[in-house]
Amino acid sequence: MRIAITGAAGQLGRALCAALQPAHDIVPLDHAALELSDPASASRIAATGADVVIHSAAHTNVDGCAREPDRAYRINGLGTRYVALGCRRIGATLVYISTNEVFGGDAAQPYLEYDATAPVNPYGASKLVGEQAVRERLAAHYIVRVAWLFGGERNFVRTVLRLAGERSELAMVADEIGSPTAAPDAAAAIARLIDTGVYGTYHIVNAGHCSRFDLARAVLDAAGRHDVALRPIALADYPRPSRVPLYTPLRNLAAAELGITLRDWRAAVTEAVLALR
């Protein structure tokens, strides 16, 4: 298949290119090739002649989205509409990468694929607009929600390792809970998913969930940095421009029914840390 990947230079985009390159004709689209806020991006997508478009590009700076909500809406919401329109012109299947932050964070158990969405910040709201745009315009689509990605150049795992090299004690939020997910694991699962032809909404995350504090502990343990003290703090003690949903673990039920499962997050974190040593 011919597969166009938006955000090809990003964390997930690079992992997708690596996972799909051996078996498919890949058309990588970075920011220079595709300006999502420009309506002309629909024509750029159509010009790829792709069978499948994986739309991983987005404005993912959560605090930046809070500071500039209109920009988040234009890029993540309207931009996704343009991508969907481009797909419709050429009959391409669209894989839209969404986020755990479309949920409100007040659940008592991990969110299933069709649980009610209720974003609490502009980032989540703009990504939900993208989901709606895809559903309105294309029957042939996959909406794939991921969470707490790591594996690229900039992510929480690398941040913890960097800070451990600078400080003897780290303070980490203990009451924000999510699903840490290795970008290569998510990419491999998405590669399998697009071969199924079973369109719909999916949660593609590593198994299990934890707090930011627990994730930092796992990173330090894997790196052998037992000399660095870790202190738990509340999210309320870490002021940010954006409101953050407290509890957004995702449960992979729909993909698991197709035989697509991901390993436990701890194993993925350990592997990622060891690869950086």
Residue frames as qw, qx, qy, qz and C-alpha x, y, z in Angstrom:
[[0.000, 0.886, 0.464, 0.000, 0.00, 0.00, 0.00],
 [0.312, 0.462, -0.059, 0.828, 0.91, 3.62, -0.42],
 [0.470, -0.707, -0.484, 0.212, 0.76, 5.23, 3.03],
 [0.173, 0.666, -0.100, 0.719, 1.12, 8.95, 3.72],
 [0.586, -0.490, -0.500, 0.407, 2.14, 9.88, 7.26],
 [0.003, -0.864, -0.003, -0.503, 1.64, 13.41, 8.55],
 [0.499, -0.783, 0.319, -0.192, 3.93, 14.52, 11.34],
 [0.940, 0.208, -0.236, 0.132, 6.51, 12.10, 9.97],
 [0.410, 0.513, -0.475, 0.586, 9.34, 13.86, 11.81],
 [0.501, -0.580, 0.255, -0.590, 7.61, 13.61, 15.18],
 [0.348, -0.374, 0.812, -0.284, 7.88, 11.00, 17.90],
 [0.722, 0.210, 0.613, -0.242, 5.09, 8.73, 16.68],
 [0.638, 0.710, -0.106, -0.278, 5.58, 9.66, 13.04],
 [0.160, 0.646, -0.745, -0.051, 9.16, 8.39, 13.04],
 [0.432, -0.141, 0.864, -0.218, 8.08, 5.17, 14.73],
 [0.731, 0.465, 0.363, -0.344, 5.31, 4.70, 12.16],
 [0.501, 0.730, -0.407, -0.224, 7.72, 5.20, 9.26],
 [0.048, -0.488, 0.869, -0.066, 10.06, 2.61, 10.75],
 [0.551, 0.058, 0.771, -0.315, 7.27, 0.11, 11.37],
 [0.690, 0.563, 0.344, -0.296, 5.67, 0.44, 7.94],
 [0.173, 0.756, -0.473, -0.418, 8.63, 1.15, 5.64],
 [0.277, -0.275, 0.890, 0.233, 9.61, -2.47, 4.91],
 [0.340, 0.333, 0.878, 0.055, 6.23, -3.51, 3.55],
 [0.259, 0.831, 0.482, -0.095, 4.72, -0.31, 2.16],
 [0.406, 0.454, 0.163, 0.776, 5.43, 2.73, -0.02],
 [0.328, -0.679, -0.433, 0.493, 5.72, 5.54, 2.55],
 [0.220, 0.688, 0.169, 0.670, 5.06, 9.21, 1.81],
 [0.449, -0.443, -0.456, 0.628, 6.44, 11.15, 4.82],
 [0.046, 0.781, 0.260, 0.566, 4.89, 14.58, 5.34],
 [0.442, -0.292, -0.432, 0.730, 6.57, 16.89, 7.84],
 [0.006, 0.767, 0.361, -0.531, 5.55, 20.42, 8.81],
 [0.063, -0.468, 0.395, 0.788, 7.37, 21.92, 5.82],
 [0.018, -0.081, -0.845, -0.528, 5.31, 19.74, 3.46],
 [0.295, -0.564, -0.717, -0.285, 1.94, 20.21, 5.15],
 [0.043, -0.124, 0.348, -0.928, 0.62, 23.28, 6.96],
 [0.059, -0.393, -0.913, 0.086, -2.46, 21.93, 8.71],
 [0.082, 0.605, 0.423, -0.670, -4.10, 25.30, 9.35],
 [0.177, 0.379, -0.419, -0.806, -4.11, 26.00, 5.59],
 [0.775, 0.309, 0.330, -0.441, -7.22, 24.74, 3.70],
 [0.567, 0.615, -0.488, -0.250, -4.87, 23.89, 0.81],
 [0.242, -0.396, 0.876, -0.130, -3.62, 20.96, 2.89],
 [0.782, 0.251, 0.465, -0.332, -6.63, 19.01, 1.58],
 [0.704, 0.670, -0.189, -0.141, -5.16, 19.22, -1.92],
 [0.076, 0.662, -0.739, 0.100, -1.70, 18.30, -0.61],
 [0.574, -0.137, 0.764, -0.260, -3.13, 15.15, 0.95],
 [0.805, 0.467, 0.256, -0.262, -5.01, 14.28, -2.23],
 [0.458, 0.769, -0.431, -0.118, -1.83, 14.75, -4.28],
 [0.325, -0.493, 0.804, -0.071, -0.12, 11.93, -2.40],
 [0.695, 0.173, -0.550, -0.430, -2.38, 9.37, -4.07],
 [0.089, -0.292, 0.875, -0.375, -2.24, 7.39, -0.84],
 [0.531, -0.274, -0.760, -0.257, -4.34, 4.35, -0.04],
 [0.585, -0.637, -0.456, 0.209, -4.03, 5.15, 3.65],
 [0.140, 0.685, -0.214, 0.682, -3.24, 8.42, 5.43],
 [0.622, -0.460, -0.513, 0.372, -2.04, 8.26, 9.04],
 [0.013, 0.810, 0.031, 0.585, -2.60, 11.68, 10.56],
 [0.704, -0.393, -0.397, 0.438, -0.21, 11.93, 13.50],
 [0.272, 0.285, -0.074, 0.916, 0.64, 15.61, 13.11],
 [0.349, -0.793, -0.489, -0.104, -0.88, 17.88, 15.74],
 [0.013, -0.672, 0.320, -0.668, -0.32, 20.83, 18.04],
 [0.765, -0.281, -0.574, 0.081, 0.55, 18.69, 21.09],
 [0.250, 0.171, -0.466, 0.832, 1.88, 21.34, 23.46],
 [0.285, -0.620, -0.730, 0.023, -0.91, 21.16, 26.02],
 [0.260, -0.640, -0.270, 0.671, 0.05, 24.38, 27.78],
 [0.104, -0.155, 0.402, 0.897, 0.57, 26.11, 24.44],
 [0.144, -0.440, -0.762, -0.453, -2.93, 25.08, 23.42],
 [0.284, -0.707, -0.565, 0.316, -4.27, 26.62, 26.63],
 [0.221, -0.511, 0.022, 0.831, -2.48, 29.89, 25.86],
 [0.239, 0.312, -0.427, -0.815, -3.66, 29.92, 22.23],
 [0.544, 0.219, 0.765, -0.266, -6.92, 27.94, 22.04],
 [0.609, 0.672, 0.041, -0.419, -7.87, 29.31, 18.62],
 [0.254, 0.625, -0.705, -0.219, -4.58, 28.08, 17.17],
 [0.306, -0.121, 0.933, -0.146, -5.19, 24.65, 18.70],
 [0.615, 0.464, 0.499, -0.397, -8.66, 24.59, 17.13],
 [0.508, 0.722, -0.270, -0.384, -7.31, 25.60, 13.71],
 [0.163, 0.523, -0.830, -0.108, -4.53, 23.00, 13.69],
 [0.173, -0.064, 0.963, -0.197, -6.04, 20.03, 15.52],
 [0.476, 0.454, 0.610, -0.441, -9.68, 20.57, 14.61],
 [0.550, 0.736, -0.009, -0.395, -9.95, 22.33, 11.27],
 [0.091, 0.617, -0.737, -0.260, -6.63, 20.91, 10.11],
 [0.348, -0.013, 0.936, -0.044, -7.95, 17.40, 10.60],
 [0.577, 0.597, 0.408, -0.381, -11.06, 18.33, 8.64],
 [0.384, 0.749, -0.385, -0.379, -8.83, 19.35, 5.71],
 [0.099, -0.367, 0.919, 0.108, -6.94, 16.05, 5.95],
 [0.488, 0.268, 0.795, -0.240, -10.25, 14.14, 5.95],
 [0.544, 0.716, 0.105, -0.424, -11.46, 16.08, 2.91],
 [0.201, 0.647, -0.669, -0.304, -8.24, 15.23, 1.09],
 [0.277, -0.105, 0.954, -0.040, -8.75, 11.56, 1.93],
 [0.562, 0.481, 0.560, -0.374, -12.33, 11.70, 0.66],
 [0.424, 0.724, -0.264, -0.477, -11.19, 13.09, -2.70],
 [0.335, 0.499, -0.777, -0.185, -8.96, 10.08, -3.36],
 [0.891, -0.162, -0.296, -0.305, -10.87, 7.39, -1.47],
 [0.407, 0.366, -0.714, 0.437, -8.12, 6.95, 1.11],
 [0.683, -0.546, -0.480, 0.073, -8.59, 5.41, 4.53],
 [0.023, 0.744, -0.293, 0.600, -7.73, 7.81, 7.35],
 [0.700, -0.334, -0.521, 0.358, -6.05, 6.85, 10.62],
 [0.089, -0.813, 0.063, -0.572, -6.46, 9.77, 13.01],
 [0.556, -0.044, -0.621, 0.551, -4.22, 9.81, 16.07],
 [0.371, -0.759, -0.142, -0.515, -6.13, 11.19, 19.04],
 [0.187, 0.407, -0.617, 0.647, -5.48, 11.37, 22.76],
 [0.373, -0.378, -0.791, 0.304, -6.52, 10.30, 26.24],
 [0.079, -0.234, -0.307, 0.919, -7.22, 13.97, 26.97],
 [0.342, -0.272, -0.489, -0.754, -10.57, 13.84, 25.18],
 [0.570, -0.480, -0.667, 0.002, -11.80, 12.38, 28.49],
 [0.276, -0.842, -0.032, -0.462, -12.68, 14.34, 31.61],
 [0.345, 0.396, -0.683, 0.507, -10.53, 12.43, 34.09],
 [0.459, -0.317, 0.434, -0.707, -13.26, 11.71, 36.63],
 [0.823, 0.010, -0.480, -0.303, -13.77, 8.00, 35.90],
 [0.694, -0.531, 0.425, -0.236, -13.40, 5.21, 38.44],
 [0.802, -0.065, 0.547, 0.232, -11.80, 2.77, 35.99],
 [0.260, -0.261, 0.541, 0.756, -9.88, 2.98, 32.69],
 [0.491, 0.500, 0.037, -0.712, -11.82, 4.49, 29.81],
 [0.619, 0.241, 0.721, 0.198, -13.25, 2.27, 27.09],
 [0.296, 0.105, 0.503, 0.805, -13.36, 3.32, 23.46],
 [0.133, -0.541, -0.530, -0.639, -16.97, 4.52, 23.48],
 [0.328, -0.580, -0.529, 0.525, -17.15, 6.06, 26.94],
 [0.117, 0.946, 0.290, 0.083, -18.43, 9.63, 26.97],
 [0.555, 0.229, -0.075, 0.797, -15.83, 12.27, 26.15],
 [0.237, -0.936, -0.259, -0.036, -15.59, 15.49, 28.15],
 [0.635, 0.270, -0.180, 0.701, -12.27, 17.31, 27.61],
 [0.395, -0.816, -0.296, 0.302, -11.26, 19.79, 30.30],
 [0.302, -0.620, 0.236, 0.685, -8.66, 21.77, 28.34],
 [0.468, 0.709, -0.153, -0.505, -8.27, 23.32, 24.87],
 [0.053, 0.425, -0.860, -0.276, -5.89, 20.60, 23.71],
 [0.269, 0.161, 0.943, -0.113, -8.34, 17.81, 24.44],
 [0.446, 0.635, 0.384, -0.500, -11.23, 19.85, 23.04],
 [0.338, 0.673, -0.412, -0.514, -9.38, 20.51, 19.78],
 [0.008, -0.241, 0.953, 0.183, -8.47, 16.84, 19.39],
 [0.370, 0.370, 0.799, -0.297, -12.11, 15.89, 19.96],
 [0.451, 0.691, 0.002, -0.565, -13.12, 18.30, 17.18],
 [0.177, 0.492, -0.766, -0.375, -10.69, 16.37, 15.00],
 [0.225, 0.083, 0.967, -0.088, -12.40, 13.10, 15.91],
 [0.435, 0.584, 0.502, -0.467, -15.78, 14.58, 15.04],
 [0.336, 0.679, -0.333, -0.562, -14.49, 15.90, 11.72],
 [0.030, 0.279, -0.928, -0.246, -13.24, 12.45, 10.76],
 [0.279, 0.284, 0.891, -0.218, -16.49, 10.71, 11.69],
 [0.403, 0.657, 0.260, -0.582, -18.56, 13.28, 9.79],
 [0.377, 0.709, -0.354, -0.479, -16.64, 12.97, 6.53],
 [0.367, 0.416, -0.813, -0.175, -15.30, 9.46, 6.17],
 [0.930, -0.200, -0.029, -0.308, -16.74, 5.99, 6.64],
 [0.899, 0.156, -0.266, 0.311, -13.32, 4.39, 6.14],
 [0.033, 0.765, -0.382, 0.518, -11.47, 5.59, 9.22],
 [0.723, -0.287, -0.527, 0.343, -9.69, 4.50, 12.35],
 [0.192, -0.847, 0.181, -0.461, -9.58, 6.82, 15.34],
 [0.800, -0.040, -0.470, 0.371, -6.65, 5.74, 17.49],
 [0.342, -0.889, 0.117, -0.282, -6.23, 7.25, 20.93],
 [0.731, 0.149, -0.454, 0.486, -2.75, 7.06, 22.44],
 [0.461, -0.873, -0.053, -0.147, -1.41, 8.40, 25.74],
 [0.512, -0.775, 0.354, 0.110, 1.81, 9.48, 27.46],
 [0.876, 0.452, -0.076, 0.148, 4.00, 8.58, 24.49],
 [0.358, -0.780, 0.461, 0.224, 7.73, 8.07, 24.90],
 [0.849, 0.115, 0.429, 0.288, 10.48, 6.85, 22.63],
 [0.506, 0.759, 0.120, 0.392, 11.49, 9.96, 20.70],
 [0.459, 0.359, -0.262, 0.770, 13.75, 12.90, 21.41],
 [0.156, -0.274, 0.316, -0.895, 11.42, 14.80, 23.76],
 [0.676, -0.383, -0.528, -0.344, 9.22, 12.99, 26.26],
 [0.622, -0.707, 0.126, -0.314, 8.72, 12.35, 29.97],
 [0.956, -0.164, 0.006, 0.243, 11.20, 9.46, 30.13],
 [0.615, 0.404, -0.080, 0.673, 14.03, 11.54, 28.68],
 [0.164, -0.787, 0.073, -0.591, 13.08, 14.47, 30.91],
 [0.808, -0.579, 0.057, -0.090, 13.37, 12.33, 34.04],
 [0.886, 0.018, 0.011, 0.464, 16.77, 11.06, 32.95],
 [0.352, 0.623, -0.049, 0.697, 17.98, 14.58, 32.19],
 [0.402, -0.777, 0.084, -0.478, 16.79, 15.92, 35.53],
 [0.917, -0.386, -0.004, 0.102, 18.39, 12.98, 37.34],
 [0.746, 0.229, -0.051, 0.623, 21.70, 14.11, 35.91],
 [0.120, 0.616, -0.044, 0.777, 21.18, 17.60, 37.27],
 [0.470, -0.558, 0.202, -0.653, 19.55, 17.14, 40.68],
 [0.102, 0.179, -0.928, 0.310, 19.73, 14.86, 43.72],
 [0.244, 0.360, 0.783, -0.444, 15.97, 15.02, 44.32],
 [0.141, -0.167, -0.578, -0.786, 13.02, 15.12, 41.92],
 [0.376, 0.251, 0.560, -0.694, 9.43, 16.07, 42.72],
 [0.148, -0.058, -0.800, -0.579, 6.83, 14.21, 40.65],
 [0.577, -0.110, 0.027, -0.809, 3.04, 14.37, 40.53],
 [0.079, -0.069, 0.981, -0.164, 1.46, 11.37, 42.25],
 [0.412, 0.407, 0.658, -0.482, -2.24, 11.97, 41.55],
 [0.545, 0.550, -0.266, -0.574, -2.22, 12.25, 37.72],
 [0.636, -0.082, 0.767, 0.017, -2.84, 8.74, 36.36],
 [0.593, 0.595, -0.231, -0.490, -2.45, 7.59, 32.77],
 [0.951, 0.130, 0.273, 0.059, -1.22, 4.94, 30.35],
 [0.158, -0.706, 0.534, 0.437, 2.50, 5.25, 29.46],
 [0.857, 0.418, 0.298, -0.042, 3.00, 4.06, 25.90],
 [0.461, -0.379, 0.524, 0.607, 6.12, 3.39, 23.86],
 [0.437, 0.618, -0.172, -0.630, 5.85, 5.00, 20.43],
 [0.212, 0.330, -0.853, -0.345, 7.36, 1.95, 18.66],
 [0.171, 0.196, 0.941, -0.216, 4.81, -0.33, 20.37],
 [0.408, 0.590, 0.359, -0.597, 1.95, 1.94, 19.33],
 [0.337, 0.572, -0.469, -0.583, 3.27, 2.12, 15.77],
 [0.050, 0.143, -0.975, -0.165, 3.53, -1.66, 15.47],
 [0.265, 0.391, 0.804, -0.362, -0.03, -2.04, 16.73],
 [0.399, 0.647, 0.063, -0.646, -1.32, 0.59, 14.28],
 [0.204, 0.420, -0.749, -0.471, 0.45, -1.23, 11.44],
 [0.056, 0.130, 0.990, -0.022, -1.48, -4.37, 12.37],
 [0.293, 0.514, 0.553, -0.587, -4.73, -2.48, 12.80],
 [0.377, 0.565, -0.205, -0.704, -4.80, -1.00, 9.31],
 [0.165, 0.197, -0.904, -0.342, -4.52, -4.49, 7.85],
 [0.207, 0.243, 0.888, -0.331, -7.78, -5.57, 9.53],
 [0.143, -0.300, -0.558, -0.760, -10.23, -3.33, 7.68],
 [0.351, -0.629, -0.685, 0.112, -12.26, -3.15, 10.89],
 [0.118, 0.518, -0.011, 0.847, -12.87, 0.59, 11.05],
 [0.540, -0.728, -0.407, -0.112, -13.74, 2.37, 14.28],
 [0.169, -0.849, 0.307, -0.395, -12.32, 3.83, 17.48],
 [0.885, -0.041, -0.390, 0.253, -9.41, 2.19, 19.29],
 [0.397, -0.868, 0.290, -0.076, -7.24, 2.68, 22.35],
 [0.856, 0.318, -0.279, 0.298, -3.67, 1.74, 21.53],
 [0.229, -0.811, 0.409, -0.350, -1.65, 1.92, 24.76],
 [0.367, 0.261, -0.852, 0.266, 0.74, -0.27, 26.69],
 [0.630, -0.468, -0.604, -0.140, -1.04, -2.42, 29.26],
 [0.535, -0.449, -0.473, 0.537, -1.52, -1.12, 32.78],
 [0.042, 0.856, 0.114, 0.503, -1.49, 2.40, 34.17],
 [0.625, -0.294, -0.358, 0.629, 0.35, 4.47, 36.75],
 [0.108, -0.958, -0.137, 0.230, 0.99, 7.96, 38.10],
 [0.424, 0.829, -0.268, 0.246, 3.68, 10.31, 36.87],
 [0.401, -0.703, 0.549, -0.210, 5.47, 9.56, 40.14],
 [0.874, -0.081, 0.479, -0.019, 5.34, 5.79, 39.48],
 [0.765, 0.620, 0.051, 0.167, 6.56, 6.31, 35.93],
 [0.120, 0.866, -0.419, 0.246, 9.50, 8.39, 37.13],
 [0.639, -0.495, 0.572, -0.139, 10.35, 5.69, 39.68],
 [0.915, 0.219, 0.331, 0.068, 10.36, 3.05, 36.95],
 [0.543, 0.795, -0.153, 0.222, 12.66, 5.21, 34.81],
 [0.161, -0.799, 0.523, -0.249, 15.12, 5.79, 37.64],
 [0.804, -0.269, 0.521, -0.097, 15.11, 2.11, 38.60],
 [0.875, 0.433, 0.177, 0.123, 15.76, 1.02, 35.02],
 [0.403, 0.818, -0.255, 0.321, 18.64, 3.50, 34.81],
 [0.762, -0.139, -0.433, 0.461, 20.11, 2.33, 38.12],
 [0.100, 0.509, -0.173, 0.837, 19.76, 5.84, 39.54],
 [0.595, -0.560, -0.573, 0.065, 18.86, 4.78, 43.07],
 [0.432, -0.166, -0.274, 0.843, 20.89, 7.74, 44.31],
 [0.121, -0.254, -0.196, -0.939, 18.22, 10.17, 43.15],
 [0.124, 0.303, 0.755, -0.568, 15.45, 10.79, 45.69],
 [0.150, -0.361, -0.631, -0.670, 11.88, 11.01, 44.44],
 [0.084, 0.221, 0.572, -0.786, 9.30, 13.11, 46.25],
 [0.071, 0.544, 0.784, 0.290, 5.54, 12.86, 45.52],
 [0.089, 0.212, 0.169, -0.958, 3.57, 16.06, 45.02],
 [0.410, 0.586, 0.654, -0.247, -0.04, 16.80, 44.06],
 [0.398, 0.494, 0.481, 0.605, -0.97, 18.12, 40.64],
 [0.131, -0.941, -0.291, -0.113, -2.38, 21.16, 42.42],
 [0.528, -0.724, 0.152, 0.417, 1.15, 21.90, 43.66],
 [0.470, -0.099, 0.539, 0.692, 2.46, 22.07, 40.10],
 [0.340, 0.720, 0.266, -0.543, 0.70, 25.07, 38.51],
 [0.385, 0.067, 0.668, 0.633, 0.31, 25.03, 34.74],
 [0.255, 0.174, -0.180, -0.934, -1.49, 27.20, 32.19],
 [0.575, -0.048, -0.613, -0.540, -3.63, 24.21, 31.25],
 [0.727, -0.270, 0.405, -0.484, -6.02, 22.22, 33.41],
 [0.256, 0.323, -0.902, -0.130, -5.01, 18.55, 33.44],
 [0.839, -0.230, -0.228, -0.437, -7.45, 15.63, 33.76],
 [0.436, -0.595, 0.627, -0.253, -6.43, 13.60, 36.81],
 [0.584, -0.096, 0.805, -0.051, -7.38, 10.09, 35.72],
 [0.642, 0.555, -0.160, -0.505, -7.26, 9.10, 32.04],
 [0.344, -0.254, 0.881, 0.200, -5.97, 5.53, 31.70],
 [0.650, 0.312, -0.314, -0.618, -7.20, 3.93, 28.49],
 [0.663, -0.099, 0.735, -0.100, -8.30, 0.33, 28.18],
 [0.284, 0.344, -0.694, -0.566, -7.63, -1.49, 24.93],
 [0.626, 0.144, 0.690, -0.334, -10.73, -3.61, 24.43],
 [0.704, 0.614, 0.059, -0.353, -11.62, -3.14, 20.75],
 [0.403, 0.670, -0.614, -0.108, -8.15, -3.87, 19.38],
 [0.295, -0.326, 0.871, -0.218, -7.66, -6.76, 21.80],
 [0.761, 0.282, 0.457, -0.364, -10.77, -8.37, 20.31],
 [0.711, 0.662, -0.196, -0.130, -8.83, -8.39, 17.02],
 [0.938, -0.076, -0.057, 0.332, -5.80, -9.95, 18.70],
 [0.408, 0.614, -0.168, 0.655, -3.86, -6.68, 18.93],
 [0.621, -0.762, -0.161, 0.081, -2.41, -6.20, 22.42],
 [0.308, 0.756, -0.383, 0.432, 0.58, -4.32, 23.80],
 [0.653, -0.064, -0.613, 0.441, 3.00, -5.38, 26.53],
 [0.453, -0.772, -0.357, 0.266, 3.01, -3.94, 30.04],
 [0.156, 0.962, -0.063, 0.216, 4.23, -0.35, 30.28],
 [0.567, -0.731, 0.362, 0.119, 7.00, -1.30, 32.73],
 [0.798, 0.016, 0.461, 0.389, 8.71, -3.57, 30.21],
 [0.478, 0.755, 0.242, 0.378, 8.47, -0.88, 27.55],
 [0.180, -0.966, 0.154, -0.102, 9.97, 1.74, 29.88],
 [0.718, -0.496, 0.423, 0.244, 12.84, -0.52, 30.88],
 [0.743, 0.301, 0.411, 0.434, 13.67, -1.24, 27.26],
 [0.271, 0.900, 0.129, 0.317, 13.55, 2.44, 26.32],
 [0.376, -0.890, 0.257, 0.007, 15.82, 3.45, 29.20],
 [0.775, -0.285, 0.462, 0.322, 18.37, 0.72, 28.51],
 [0.656, 0.550, 0.338, 0.390, 18.49, 1.77, 24.86],
 [0.087, 0.963, -0.021, 0.256, 19.58, 5.25, 25.95],
 [0.660, -0.687, 0.245, 0.178, 22.46, 4.09, 28.13]]
